[in-house]
Amino acid sequence: MSLPFWCIFISALLIFIAKVPVAKAMAEEGGGRYDNHYPRNQQTRLNGLGARALAAHLNSFEAFPLFAVGVLMAHVTQTSGFLVDGLALTFVVSRVLYLLFYWFDLHWQRSLVWSVGFACSMLLMLSPALK
């Protein structure tokens, strides 16, 4: 499997890794109990780290399709090499940093790495035109 495909896999995992602190915050909010009957209601009551973790988790769902499409566009047009590999790897690193920066409330750093990840996705989509 190619490096960009591994990066898609890792990015998909990051969506669910991002949920871990949300679940922890939900359990703390619920007096040690995760409300599996009405989890969305419980999520609306989160604040602080829990609310930021939820926002980071939801943003991971938003960022993933653009990235996956970019990698697949490069793949189906047989665009490969250092540029595609580098963009895919940079996207994954930016998403890991994005989660950490969101969790620790580093707002401008979070916005910066979000922009880097978004640019990687867009450049992956344009990579067939750049070859």
Number of C-alpha atoms within 10 A of each C-alpha: 5 9 15 26 16 14 22 22 13 13 25 16 12 19 21 13 15 22 19 14 18 22 19 16 24 27 15 14 18 14 8 11 13 18 16 9 8 9 12 11 10 17 19 12 12 19 14 11 16 23 20 20 27 25 17 24 22 15 17 23 15 12 18 20 15 18 28 22 16 24 27 18 17 22 18 10 12 11 18 18 11 8 15 23 18 14 25 28 20 19 28 22 16 21 26 16 17 26 25 17 20 22 22 14 15 12 12 11 15 22 14 15 21 20 15 19 25 19 16 25 25 16 21 29 21 14 21 18 11 10 12
